[in-house]
Amino acid sequence: MIILLIYVAIFVGAFFAVKYVAASTTPKDYTSLKTVTFGDESAVRPSRAASIISVVSIFLLWAAFTGSSLIPSFLHAPGAFTGTGEFTYTVEAGGETDDATVTVNVHDKDADGTVPDVALGDGFAKNDSTSIVKYRSKLLRVDQNDEQGRDSGAQIVAVNGQAITPGGEVMTDFARVAMTPKGTLNIVPKTGWQMEPIWLPPPEDVAKRVSDIATDGFRNFTLLEHLGFSLFRVVVGFFFGALIGIPLGYAMGLSNWFRGWFDPIVEFMRPVPPLALIPLVIIWAGIGETGKIILLFLAALWIMAIAARSGVSGVNITKVHAAYSLGASKWQIMRHVIIPNSLPEIFTGARVAMGVCWGTVVAAELVAAEKGAGMMIMVASKFQNTDIVLMGIILIGVIGFSIDVLMRWAERILVPWKGKS
Amino acid sequence: MSGLSIENISMRFDLPNGGSVQALKDVTLNIQPGELMSVLGPSGCGKTTLLNIAAGFLAPTEGRIAMNGHTVTGPDAERGMVFQQGALFEWMSVRENVAFGPRMKGEKEAQYAANVDHLLDVVGLQDFKEKAIYELSGGMQQRVALARCLANDPDVILMDEPLGALDALTREKMQSLVLKLWKETGKTIILITHSVEEALLLGERLLVMAPRPGRIHKEYRLPFADLGVGQDLREVKKHPDYSKTREEILAMIWDMEEEIMGRTEESA
């Protein structure tokens, strides 16, 4: 909640800051002279400053709330309490009361966790000490070393002078002290606003994991092999899907019989999410490469068939007529008119298919695989290796985005006439 | 017999709702080699259907089309076609578009290069030959379409409202170009148009068609196309017969339109 509020504050604050600064630097181009911008899609251009601030603030928030060493410590959100804390408790036994002090050493998991040495003190309640790992809590029977313990009818009635009853709690400066129904004190040191690394590791830990796994590997395969296998499956599955799907789509676009025959199949299979096919593919082909490639083949097949079909259907009949009356044969019409005319549609389909395949391969690897990006994050999550999970998600995102950029680039080079007719 | 002859063509087809349409009824025409004929008529008179039958894209239900004595059964390079728009290939440059016909015949670059470059000169696109189609204006695109058709050296050129999508100024320039090409190449041209002025200026013969069923209503032989070659077309329009004929044809087409409207009102 607090993070969301900070995020909104940055969003709004940056907006006004940039607006104020940028007012003097905006280029005086045609769009800047438009008075109607609300509703004019062409007048809406992504603000570069907003994009940069957006990305930077995500990293800043991530770093601030994980106590990252990448940013100066004054930017850190308040962290969990570490060090030594004290509170007193009051025991009542047979009409008499006595105070004693509890000294707690709250320490990092790997740091020194010695229990502080304390004198027992006078009175029938004796001083106690204990040590607690950061983010953990501890039940402490403070009366165990007292002369008048719980067993002889003694009762803790106050902590730091504030009255406490079984089920109640008292906030001290470093911890929340609660009393169980039986009268044991539960010491919960303050956890602050930072995230525990097992929920969210700081950015540098994730970065370190990348280099660790890149050199040492994870589960018998290096990082490159995991990602490479995922990519390989996508490329091979997509290749076969396109190899069969495009000619199938062409046939459906050119022949009544093919259209009639395959329409029910394609129209039925298209809305079936490829993920729903995973169990069947595992039953039929196992969890090895064959199964994955069959799954991705099926994911790409229908998309490519439909793209090719609509590419053929979309050819302007006057182009075909013109080609015929210029003396072209059926084969030449196919080669010089129908195929080039359908390429933009096929490229759009290929972009969609690659995206779907990439999503499907990760999901398939989550279910069962010996290697691959999805398998890596699934296994890591079972061991609470949140840093590996985060690293995997980021890399999967980067690769998915790169595939799309690559496809768009290829589209621009290979079909420059897209959308120009 | 040479030229294009259209012999007793009728065309009737069924509609999905059980009715049927008589698009053309008993149309007979003879176009001699080198003739420039414009076809005019209200929408629905079957002029585009007639052109599509002549091109070989549609089969008539009765009658036949003969080209230089042989029956037409499908599209062929001997009958070139120029469309209103959208018929150029965006994936080819201007020059590749113009060279399309010769290339489909299997001619080598060396065989067609001179002719293609000559035609690009004639239509004034020599400087644009490496450009992509979508970089050209509408008028330039139609000049490419004309050059592409001529590069194939067809006997007859069928034009389906080739200037219909152009603005008035470009249209006038293109009309002069069509006349110039007609005179220089001596091709037979059939031109379909919505514009009475264009039909008058570009028709040695002018055919007025009537709708429901599509049939030939009246035929004119006009001097304006010959006068217009190499002339300012606005001068031709000053010819006394020009406005007289124009008014006559306009009145004729208005009558037809009113008759159609009256008929639909009755049935409604």
Interface residues (C-beta under 8 A of the other chain):
Chain A: N316 T318 K319 H321 A322 A323 Y324 S325 L326 G327 A328 S329 Q332 H336 V337 P340 N341 L343 V415 P416 W417 K420 S421
Chain B: A55 G56 F57 G74 P75 D76 A77 R79 G80 M81 F83 Q84 Q85 G86 A87 L88 F89 E90 W91 F100 G101 M104 K105 A132 I133 Y134 A145 R148 C149 N152 P154 L158
